[in-house]
């Protein structure tokens, strides 16, 4: 119960103040003239003014409200390191017991996990949301149970009571992490890139563990290589991309004894390899309708540097024209096939036959070029079935099919073989082109000696044969009528797409590998794609960042393409294995934001806590006691933190009683006025 005098004036306050000024003036005039009743007249005016102010006594029936203490419990990934979870649970239990012992005090507990999309620990966001749900007038204090590693300090709210931070962890804690400071998103094949790495030790590093450590580097899931590298030094790592498409480079540190976690000991860098220019050597044995088609197709791509030679004047041609009158240039055979052959990415022989222009030594050099990683495409004409065929040269050792010396001159529609339906060069080619293809009218009969027959002609005869030779690749097209598709004969066909895929397959683009295991991450979903020429059930073994292993069955969505999707449970590096093939993929960064800084520290929270006169205490220093302190006083000390009682209440009932009835004010004013008049009359 509490009471107070309130006023509900019968006239506006400005009018009352005017009347009061007039009364003071009249009373002062009476005093100046020496009237003996001036005091009684002044009192009468005061009583009338009080009556006009209408005073009343207000009584409130109040119900006290309890104070509220908010505790935000950090349960992010870094809080699960070492014994921090046990420290947190024990501290929360003590706080609950002490708050329960305080009079008229309630506890609100808010639990915080990892932020979405690798946002880290959003401790201040959780605190702001918790405070928004509580009346500010009842807040006695807020306590954070955390390791002090947060990622939203800029969102710190205005706390109207003491804020405290109780830190988990130990002074002896230490950790080693791998940092990728600089990594380009793409690079040009054959050009050197520089990655910048740093291995950094944090916390109380034990003696003898600094200096150097082992760094394992794996490229595209291949054989790992181990290096001894220094710690706390920026490392510049030169890298040359070996193939186009995505190049995955994995770095991993050897786990050190006693470090908090090895989750930040690995990193994955994905660099998209692009070719600056594709250098192609096109050698046409003689002019023919398809020659210009080949040239136009290759020249239409701005990324292709084309060197094209056509044999217009073979050595056996003797027409008596003086050499000085010829406008042709000499075929630089030695320069192209001996000195600069390694500079070409692809060599195309278009209806070329042995005519003495390229000695056997040069053709043998082409064979070596392919075996060492080069690529060769032969578009065969009738001469391929003759005695002057390129097959009758050292190139026969790398060609996947042998001519039978028979040439079919009849109309046929190229077909994709059953194997070709699964091969990425010809997979879905008919569906993409749409409708029926136009006919070709010439086929050099071949007997496949190896490789993969992906297209066929009449009588299931090989039309397009692909093969891997050593480190290189070979394609043999047994017809010189592909140009009919380019001309749109009988509707044409997908010549441009076929040649594009052929070139990219020979350039070893990962997207066109017939045997490949790839994985892509989007959000928390991993999409696994397995390409294979074999028709058999497929399943992939997936190893999660925490070491758990699961098996993902793959579904054949199209011939040769098996796909499966896996929902990743946590951010980090996932390893995939299917038979002898391996792949890696990262959900978010390899080391989540939670593990970038793992040593417990109150440095980030100190300014926010100090602004409320709170404290930052380490739980390993002993149990923390709760005290009640007055508002504005220091609220933390050695081994204790303070809460400010708020004394909040809710008004249950209000009673208003006039101080006196109106007739009493009038009677009193009249009596005082009469007394003043009578006193003045005696004089």
C-alpha positions in Angstrom: 0.0 0.0 0.0 1.3 3.5 -0.9 -0.3 6.9 -1.0 0.2 10.3 -2.7 -1.6 13.6 -3.0 -2.8 14.4 -6.5 -4.6 17.4 -8.0 -7.5 17.6 -10.4 -8.1 21.4 -10.9 -11.5 22.7 -11.6 -10.0 25.4 -13.8 -7.0 25.1 -16.2 -3.7 25.5 -14.5 -2.8 28.8 -16.2 -6.0 30.4 -14.9 -5.2 29.2 -11.4 -1.7 30.6 -11.6 -3.2 33.9 -12.7 -5.7 33.9 -9.8 -2.8 33.1 -7.4 -0.8 36.0 -8.7 -3.8 38.3 -8.2 -4.3 37.1 -4.6 -0.6 37.7 -3.9 -0.9 41.2 -5.3 -4.0 42.1 -3.3 -2.5 40.6 -0.1 0.7 42.6 -0.7 -1.3 45.8 -1.2 -3.1 45.2 2.1 0.2 44.8 3.8 1.6 48.0 2.2 -1.5 50.0 3.4 -1.0 48.7 6.9 -4.3 46.8 7.2 -4.2 44.5 10.2 -6.2 41.7 8.6 -3.9 41.2 5.6 -2.7 37.8 6.9 -6.3 36.4 7.3 -7.3 37.7 3.9 -4.2 36.0 2.3 -5.1 32.7 4.0 -8.7 33.0 2.7 -7.3 33.4 -0.8 -5.0 30.4 -0.3 -8.0 28.3 0.8 -10.0 29.3 -2.2 -7.1 28.4 -4.5 -6.7 25.0 -2.8 -10.4 24.4 -3.4 -10.0 25.2 -7.1 -7.0 22.8 -7.3 -9.2 20.0 -6.0 -6.7 18.0 -4.0 -7.2 14.3 -3.3 -5.4 11.4 -1.7 -4.5 8.6 -4.1 -3.9 5.1 -2.5 -2.4 2.2 -4.5 -2.6 -1.5 -3.8 0.7 -2.8 -5.3 1.8 -6.4 -6.1 5.5 -6.9 -6.1 7.1 -8.6 -9.2 10.1 -10.9 -9.1 13.5 -9.9 -10.6 14.7 -11.8 -13.7 18.1 -13.1 -14.3 18.9 -14.2 -18.0 21.5 -16.8 -18.6 22.7 -17.4 -22.2 24.4 -20.8 -22.6 26.7 -21.1 -25.5 26.4 -24.6 -27.0 28.2 -24.0 -30.3 30.8 -26.4 -31.7 33.8 -24.8 -30.0 32.0 -25.3 -26.7 32.2 -29.0 -27.2 36.0 -29.1 -27.2 37.8 -30.6 -24.3 35.7 -30.5 -21.1 34.0 -27.2 -21.8 30.6 -28.8 -22.0 31.1 -30.2 -18.5 32.3 -26.9 -17.2 29.2 -25.2 -18.6 26.8 -27.7 -17.2 28.4 -27.4 -13.7 28.3 -23.6 -13.8 24.7 -23.6 -14.9 23.7 -25.9 -12.1 25.4 -23.6 -9.5 23.7 -20.6 -10.9 20.3 -22.2 -10.9 20.8 -23.2 -7.2 21.9 -19.7 -6.1 19.2 -17.9 -8.0 16.6 -20.2 -6.5 17.9 -19.2 -3.0 17.5 -15.5 -3.7 14.2 -13.9 -2.7 11.7 -13.0 -5.4 14.1 -13.9 -8.3 13.5 -15.9 -11.4 15.9 -17.5 -13.9 15.5 -17.5 -17.7 17.9 -19.9 -19.6 18.5 -19.5 -23.3 20.6 -22.0 -25.2 22.6 -21.1 -28.3 23.8 -23.4 -31.1 25.9 -22.8 -34.2 24.7 -20.0 -36.5 23.1 -20.9 -39.8 25.3 -20.9 -43.0 28.5 -20.9 -41.0 27.6 -17.7 -39.3 29.6 -18.8 -36.2 28.5 -18.0 -32.6 25.8 -15.3 -32.6 26.0 -14.7 -28.9 24.9 -11.1 -28.9 22.0 -11.8 -31.2 20.7 -14.5 -28.8 21.2 -12.1 -25.8 19.3 -9.3 -27.6 16.4 -11.6 -28.4 16.3 -12.9 -24.8 16.2 -9.4 -23.4 13.5 -8.3 -25.8 11.2 -10.9 -24.4 11.7 -9.7 -20.8 10.5 -6.4 -19.1 13.5 -4.2 -18.7 12.3 -3.0 -15.3 12.6 -6.5 -13.9 16.0 -7.4 -15.3 18.4 -7.9 -12.4 21.3 -9.1 -14.5 22.5 -11.3 -17.5 25.1 -14.0 -17.5 26.9 -15.5 -20.5 28.3 -19.1 -20.2 30.8 -19.1 -23.2 34.3 -19.5 -24.3 34.3 -15.9 -25.4 34.6 -16.7 -29.1 31.7 -14.9 -30.8 31.1 -13.5 -34.3 28.5 -10.8 -33.8 29.9 -8.4 -31.2 28.7 -5.5 -33.2 25.1 -6.5 -32.4 25.6 -6.1 -28.6 22.4 -4.8 -27.0 21.9 -2.1 -24.4 21.7 -4.1 -21.2 20.0 -2.1 -18.3 21.6 -4.3 -15.6 25.0 -5.9 -14.9 26.2 -8.2 -17.7 28.7 -11.0 -16.8 30.7 -13.5 -18.8 31.8 -16.8 -17.3 34.5 -18.3 -19.5 35.1 -22.0 -20.0 38.5 -23.5 -21.1 41.8 -23.6 -19.4 45.0 -21.6 -19.3 46.9 -24.6 -20.7 44.8 -24.9 -23.8 46.6 -24.6 -27.2 45.7 -25.3 -30.8 47.3 -25.4 -34.2 45.4 -24.3 -37.3 45.9 -24.1 -41.1 45.0 -20.8 -42.8 44.6 -20.3 -46.5 45.4 -16.6 -46.8 45.4 -16.3 -50.6 44.0 -18.7 -53.2 42.7 -17.7 -56.7 39.4 -18.9 -57.9 40.7 -19.8 -61.3 44.0 -20.1 -63.1 45.4 -20.6 -66.6 46.7 -24.0 -67.5 50.4 -24.2 -67.6 51.0 -20.9 -65.8 52.3 -20.8 -62.3 49.9 -19.7 -59.5 51.0 -18.8 -55.9 48.9 -19.9 -52.9 49.7 -18.4 -49.5 49.3 -20.6 -46.5 50.1 -20.1 -42.8 50.3 -22.6 -40.0 49.6 -20.8 -36.8 49.9 -21.9 -33.1 47.5 -20.4 -30.5 47.4 -20.5 -26.8 49.9 -22.1 -24.4 52.0 -24.2 -26.9 54.0 -26.9 -25.0 57.8 -26.6 -25.3 59.2 -28.5 -28.2 56.1 -28.5 -30.4 56.9 -25.3 -32.3 59.3 -25.0 -35.2 58.1 -27.4 -37.9 55.3 -29.7 -38.7 54.2 -32.1 -41.5 51.9 -30.8 -44.2 50.2 -33.3 -46.6 49.1 -32.1 -50.0 46.8 -34.1 -52.2 45.7 -33.0 -55.7 42.4 -34.3 -57.1 42.4 -37.2 -54.7 45.7 -38.5 -56.0 48.7 -39.8 -54.0 49.4 -37.6 -51.0 52.8 -35.8 -50.7 54.2 -34.9 -47.3 56.4 -31.9 -46.6 58.1 -30.5 -43.5 57.1 -26.8 -43.2 57.7 -24.1 -40.6 55.1 -22.9 -38.1 54.0 -19.2 -37.8 55.5 -18.3 -41.2 53.6 -17.4 -44.4 54.2 -20.1 -46.9 54.1 -19.3 -50.7 53.2 -22.5 -52.6 53.7 -22.4 -56.4 51.0 -24.4 -58.2 50.6 -25.3 -61.9 47.2 -26.6 -63.0 47.4 -29.8 -64.9 43.9 -29.9 -66.4 40.9 -27.8 -67.2 37.9 -27.7 -65.0 37.9 -27.9 -61.2 41.2 -28.7 -59.6 40.8 -29.7 -56.0 43.9 -29.3 -53.8 43.7 -30.6 -50.2 46.0 -29.6 -47.4 46.2 -31.4 -44.1 48.3 -31.0 -41.0 49.4 -33.9 -38.9 47.5 -33.8 -35.5 49.7 -32.6 -32.7 49.5 -34.1 -29.2 47.4 -32.1 -26.9 45.9 -29.6 -29.3 42.2 -28.7 -28.8 41.0 -30.0 -32.1 42.2 -31.1 -35.6 39.1 -29.8 -37.3 41.0 -26.7 -38.4 44.0 -28.7 -39.6 42.7 -29.2 -43.1 41.7 -27.0 -46.0 40.5 -27.5 -49.5 41.2 -25.1 -52.3 39.2 -25.4 -55.5 40.7 -23.7 -58.6 39.0 -23.7 -61.9 41.5 -24.4 -64.6 41.0 -22.6 -67.9 43.0 -22.7 -71.1 44.4 -19.4 -72.2 44.4 -20.5 -75.8 43.9 -23.9 -77.4 46.6 -24.5 -80.0 45.5 -26.7 -82.9 47.5 -27.9 -85.8 45.2 -28.9 -88.8 46.9 -30.7 -91.7 44.7 -31.2 -94.7 46.0 -33.7 -97.2 44.2 -32.2 -100.2 41.4 -29.7 -100.9 37.9 -31.1 -100.4 34.5 -29.9 -99.4 35.0 -30.7 -95.7 38.3 -28.8 -95.4 36.7 -25.4 -95.1 34.1 -26.8 -92.6 36.9 -27.9 -90.3 38.6 -24.6 -90.7 35.5 -22.6 -90.0 34.6 -24.6 -87.0 38.0 -24.2 -85.4 38.3 -20.5 -86.3 34.8 -19.7 -84.9 36.1 -20.3 -81.4 38.1 -17.2 -80.2 39.9 -19.4 -77.7 41.5 -21.5 -80.5 44.8 -20.6 -82.1 44.7 -22.5 -85.4 47.7 -23.4 -87.6 46.3 -24.8 -90.9 48.2 -26.3 -93.8 46.7 -27.8 -96.9 48.8 -29.9 -99.3 48.0 -28.2 -102.6 51.1 -29.3 -104.5 52.4 -32.7 -103.5 55.9 -33.7 -104.5 54.8 -36.0 -107.3 53.0 -33.2 -109.1 55.2 -32.1 -112.0 53.5 -29.4 -114.2 56.6 -27.4 -115.2 55.6 -24.3 -113.3 58.8 -22.5 -112.1 59.1 -22.4 -108.3 59.7 -18.6 -108.4 56.2 -18.1 -109.8 54.4 -20.1 -107.1 52.6 -18.1 -104.4 52.7 -21.0 -101.9 54.8 -21.1 -98.8 56.9 -24.0 -97.9 55.4 -26.5 -95.4 57.6 -26.0 -92.3 57.6 -29.7 -91.4 60.7 -29.7 -89.3 59.7 -26.7 -87.2 56.2 -28.1 -86.6 56.8 -31.8 -86.1 60.2 -31.7 -84.4 60.8 -28.4 -82.7 57.4 -27.1 -81.7 55.2 -30.1 -81.6 54.9 -30.0 -77.8 53.3 -26.5 -78.1 50.2 -27.9 -79.7 47.2 -29.2 -77.7 45.7 -31.1 -80.6 46.8 -32.3 -84.0 44.2 -33.0 -86.7 45.0 -35.0 -89.8 42.2 -34.3 -92.3 42.3 -36.8 -95.3 46.1 -36.8 -95.1 48.0 -39.7 -96.7 51.7 -40.5 -96.9 53.2 -38.5 -99.7 56.8 -38.0 -98.7 56.1 -34.6 -97.1 56.3 -36.0 -93.6 59.1 -38.5 -93.2 58.6 -41.5 -91.0 60.8 -39.9 -88.4 58.3 -37.0 -88.0 55.3 -39.3 -87.8 57.2 -41.3 -85.1 57.6 -38.1 -83.3 53.8 -37.6 -83.5 53.4 -41.0 -81.9 55.7 -40.1 -79.0 53.9 -36.7 -78.6 50.6 -38.6 -78.1 52.1 -41.2 -75.7 53.5 -38.3 -73.6 50.1 -36.6 -73.2 49.2 -35.1 -76.6 46.0 -35.5 -78.6 45.4 -36.6 -82.2 42.3 -36.7 -84.3 42.2 -38.4 -87.7 39.3 -37.7 -90.1 39.8 -40.5 -92.6 39.1 -40.3 -96.3 39.4 -42.9 -99.0 43.2 -42.7 -98.9 43.2 -44.1 -95.3 42.3 -47.5 -96.9 45.1 -47.3 -99.5 48.7 -48.3 -99.5 49.5 -44.6 -98.6 47.4 -44.7 -95.5 48.7 -43.2 -92.2 48.1 -46.6 -90.8 51.1 -47.7 -92.8 53.3 -45.6 -90.6 54.5 -45.5 -87.0 51.1 -44.1 -86.1 49.7 -47.6 -86.4 51.0 -48.3 -82.9 48.6 -45.8 -81.4 45.6 -46.1 -83.7 42.6 -48.0 -82.2 41.4 -49.5 -85.5 42.9 -51.0 -88.7 41.5 -50.2 -92.2 40.4 -53.3 -94.3 41.2 -51.5 -97.6 37.5 -51.4 -98.3 35.6 -48.1 -98.8 31.8 -48.1 -98.7 30.2 -45.5 -101.0 26.5 -45.6 -99.9 24.1 -43.5 -98.0 23.8 -44.2 -94.2 22.8 -42.4 -91.1 25.4 -42.4 -88.3 24.2 -44.2 -85.2 25.4 -44.1 -81.6 26.5 -47.5 -80.2 25.3 -48.9 -76.9 28.7 -48.0 -75.5 28.4 -44.5 -77.0 25.1 -44.0 -75.2 27.1 -44.1 -72.0 30.2 -42.3 -73.2 30.2 -38.5 -72.4 31.4 -37.6 -75.9 28.2 -39.0 -77.5 25.8 -39.4 -74.6 22.5 -37.7 -75.3 23.8 -36.3 -78.6 20.7 -37.3 -80.6 18.4 -35.8 -78.0 20.3 -32.5 -78.0 20.3 -32.3 -81.8 16.6 -33.4 -82.1 15.0 -35.4 -85.0 16.8 -37.6 -87.5 20.3 -36.9 -88.7 21.2 -36.4 -92.3 23.0 -39.1 -94.2 26.7 -39.5 -95.0 27.8 -41.3 -98.1 31.3 -42.6 -97.4 32.7 -45.0 -94.8 36.2 -46.4 -94.5 35.8 -49.9 -93.2 37.7 -50.5 -90.0 38.4 -53.4 -87.7 38.6 -52.2 -84.2 41.8 -53.3 -82.4 40.9 -51.6 -79.1 39.5 -48.4 -77.8 35.9 -47.5 -77.6 33.5 -47.6 -80.6 31.0 -44.8 -79.8 29.5 -44.3 -83.3 28.8 -46.8 -86.1 27.8 -46.9 -89.7 26.0 -49.5 -91.9 26.4 -53.1 -90.7 27.5 -51.9 -87.3 30.9 -51.0 -88.7 33.0 -48.6 -86.5 32.6 -44.9 -87.4 34.1 -43.1 -84.4 36.7 -44.9 -82.2 38.2 -43.3 -79.1 41.2 -44.6 -77.3 43.8 -43.7 -74.6 47.4 -44.2 -75.5 49.9 -43.7 -72.7 49.2 -40.3 -71.3 47.5 -39.1 -74.5 44.3 -39.7 -76.4 43.4 -40.6 -80.0 40.2 -40.3 -82.0 39.6 -41.9 -85.4 36.7 -40.8 -87.5 36.2 -43.2 -90.4 34.5 -40.8 -92.8 35.2 -37.5 -94.4 31.5 -36.6 -94.9 30.9 -34.9 -91.5 30.7 -31.6 -93.5 27.3 -32.7 -94.8 25.8 -32.0 -91.4 27.4 -28.6 -91.3 25.8 -27.8 -94.7 22.3 -28.9 -93.4 22.0 -31.8 -95.8 18.7 -33.6 -95.0 18.4 -31.7 -91.8 22.1 -31.8 -90.9 23.3 -33.0 -87.6 25.2 -32.1 -84.4 28.6 -31.7 -86.0 29.7 -28.7 -84.0 28.7 -30.3 -80.6 30.3 -33.6 -81.6 33.6 -31.9 -82.5 33.4 -29.7 -79.4 33.0 -32.7 -77.1 35.8 -34.6 -79.0 38.2 -31.7 -78.5 37.3 -31.3 -74.8 37.6 -35.1 -74.2 41.0 -35.1 -75.8 42.0 -32.1 -73.7 41.1 -34.2 -70.6 38.3 -31.9 -69.4 36.9 -33.5 -66.2 33.3 -33.0 -67.3 33.9 -35.4 -70.2 35.8 -38.1 -68.4 34.1 -41.5 -69.0 35.2 -42.8 -65.6 34.9 -40.1 -63.0 33.6 -39.4 -59.5 32.6 -35.9 -58.8 30.8 -34.1 -55.9 29.3 -30.7 -55.7 28.0 -28.9 -52.5 25.1 -26.5 -52.4 24.0 -25.5 -49.0 24.0 -28.6 -46.8 23.4 -30.9 -49.8 26.1 -32.9 -51.5 25.3 -34.1 -55.1 27.5 -37.1 -56.1 27.9 -37.9 -59.7 29.6 -41.1 -61.0 30.3 -41.5 -64.7 31.1 -45.0 -65.8 30.9 -47.1 -69.0 30.0 -50.2 -67.0 26.4 -51.0 -66.3 26.5 -52.1 -62.6 24.9 -50.8 -59.3 26.9 -48.0 -57.7 27.3 -46.8 -54.2 29.7 -44.3 -52.6 31.2 -44.4 -49.2 31.1 -41.0 -47.5 33.3 -40.0 -44.6 32.1 -37.0 -42.7 34.3 -34.4 -40.9 33.7 -36.2 -37.5 34.9 -39.5 -38.9 31.6 -41.2 -39.3 31.1 -43.3 -42.4 27.9 -43.7 -44.4 27.0 -45.4 -47.7 25.1 -43.6 -50.4 23.5 -45.6 -53.2 23.5 -44.0 -56.6 20.7 -44.0 -59.1 21.3 -44.2 -62.9 19.6 -41.1 -64.2 20.9 -41.6 -67.7 23.1 -44.1 -69.5 26.5 -44.0 -67.8 25.5 -41.3 -65.3 24.8 -42.3 -61.6 23.6 -39.6 -59.2 22.9 -39.5 -55.5 22.3 -36.7 -52.9 23.6 -36.7 -49.3 22.5 -34.2 -46.6 25.6 -33.2 -44.7 25.1 -33.0 -41.0 27.8 -30.5 -40.3 30.2 -28.1 -42.0 33.5 -29.4 -43.0 35.4 -31.7 -45.4 33.7 -34.8 -46.7 35.7 -37.7 -48.4 34.1 -39.9 -51.0 35.3 -43.3 -52.2 33.9 -45.6 -54.8 36.2 -48.5 -55.6 39.6 -47.0 -56.4 38.2 -43.6 -57.1 38.2 -40.8 -54.5 36.9 -37.3 -54.3 36.6 -34.6 -51.7 34.1 -31.8 -51.2 33.7 -29.2 -48.6 30.4 -28.0 -47.0 31.2 -24.4 -46.2 34.9 -23.9 -45.4 37.0 -27.0 -44.5 37.4 -25.5 -41.1 34.1 -23.9 -40.0 34.1 -20.4 -38.5 33.6 -22.0 -35.1 37.1 -23.4 -35.3 39.0 -20.4 -36.6 39.7 -19.3 -33.0 39.4 -22.0 -30.4 41.3 -20.6 -27.4 38.9 -19.2 -24.7 39.2 -15.5 -24.3 37.2 -12.6 -22.9 38.9 -9.9 -24.9 36.0 -9.4 -27.3 33.4 -9.3 -24.5 35.3 -7.1 -22.1 34.1 -3.6 -23.5 30.5 -4.7 -23.5 30.7 -6.2 -20.0 32.6 -3.2 -18.6 29.9 -0.8 -19.8 27.4 -2.4 -17.4 29.9 -2.6 -14.4 29.9 -6.4 -14.8 32.8 -8.8 -14.9 34.6 -11.5 -17.0 35.6 -14.5 -14.8 37.2 -17.9 -15.7 35.3 -20.9 -14.5 38.6 -22.8 -13.9 39.5 -20.3 -11.1 36.7 -21.7 -8.9 33.0 -21.5 -8.2 31.4 -18.1 -8.8 29.1 -16.7 -6.1 26.1 -14.5 -6.8 25.5 -11.2 -4.7 23.0 -8.5 -4.7 24.4 -5.0 -5.2 22.7 -1.6 -5.5 22.2 0.0 -8.9 25.2 1.9 -10.1 27.7 0.0 -7.9 30.5 -2.2 -9.2 28.9 -5.6 -9.8 31.8 -8.0 -10.0 34.8 -9.0 -7.9 37.2 -11.8 -7.2 35.1 -15.0 -7.3 31.7 -13.2 -7.3 29.3 -11.4 -9.6 26.5 -9.1 -8.7 22.8 -8.8 -9.5 20.8 -5.6 -9.0 17.4 -5.9 -7.3 14.8 -4.0 -9.3 11.8 -3.7 -6.9 9.4 -3.8 -9.8 5.7 -4.1 -9.0 2.2 -4.0 -10.7 -0.6 -1.8 -9.4 -3.6 -3.9 -8.5 -6.0 -1.2 -7.2 -6.2 2.6 -7.0 -8.4 4.6 -4.5 -8.8 8.4 -4.8 -10.3 10.3 -1.8 -10.9 14.1 -1.7 -8.9 15.7 1.1 -12.0 17.8 2.2 -15.5 18.5 0.8 -16.0 21.7 -1.2 -18.4 23.2 1.5 -15.6 22.9 4.1 -13.2 24.9 1.9 -15.9 27.6 1.4 -16.7 27.8 5.1 -13.1 28.1 6.0 -12.4 30.8 3.4 -15.5 32.7 4.6 -14.4 32.4 8.2 -11.0 33.7 7.5 -12.3 36.6 5.4 -14.8 37.5 8.2 -12.0 37.4 10.8 -9.9 39.8 8.7 -12.8 42.2 8.4 -13.6 42.1 12.1 -10.0 42.7 13.1 -9.7 45.7 10.8 -13.1 47.1 12.2 -11.7 47.3 15.8 -9.2 49.9 14.8 
